[in-house]
Amino acid sequence: MAERGAPPPRRRHNTVRLALAGVVLVGLLFAFVYPTRTFLDQRSDTSRARQQLDVLRSENAKLEKAAERLQDPAEIEKLARRYGLVQPNEQAFVIVPAPEPVPVVPPEGAEGTSP
């Protein structure tokens, strides 16, 4: 006969099996959920990196075209003229706008002004 207060052997086996199943379930979660989450994070990072790579490739193509344009002497001259540079034996002229007139402020206490 079983002792008083102690659960019957069959009930104890069920409790042990349930605890063991819980440990196995937690182990499976650690084994599969964590790597899956890591995989999804890496996929997201890879997607962002690919988008950034596309932007950089596009910008690189634009810079290559600009570098090709700068091989042309006419383009170089056009840029130089924009910065006010001249060819040898040329004279540079700059047209400066007329200065704006400075408004005259009457001194304080002058006659003809009312307080």
C-alpha positions, 0 to 999 in steps of 0.5 A: 500500500502507498504511503499517506501524503505521497502521490500515487506512482502513476500520478508521479510518472505523469508529472515527470513526463509533463515536466520532461515534455516542457523542458523538451518544448523549451529546448525546441523553442531555443533551437528553432525560434532563435535561429529563425529570428536571427535569419530574419534579422540578417535578411532584413540587413541584407535587404537594406545593404542591397538598397544602399548598394543600388544607390551607391552604384547609381551615384558612382555612374553619375560621377563617372559621367561627370569625370568623362565630361571633364576630359573635354577641353570645352567643358573645362573652359565652360566651368572655368568661365563660370568661376571667372577665369580667363584664357591667357592674353584675355582681360576679365571684366566684372560688372558690379551693381551700383551701390544702394543709396543709404537712407538718411535718418534725421538726428533726434530732436531736429525741428519739424518732427513731432514726438 
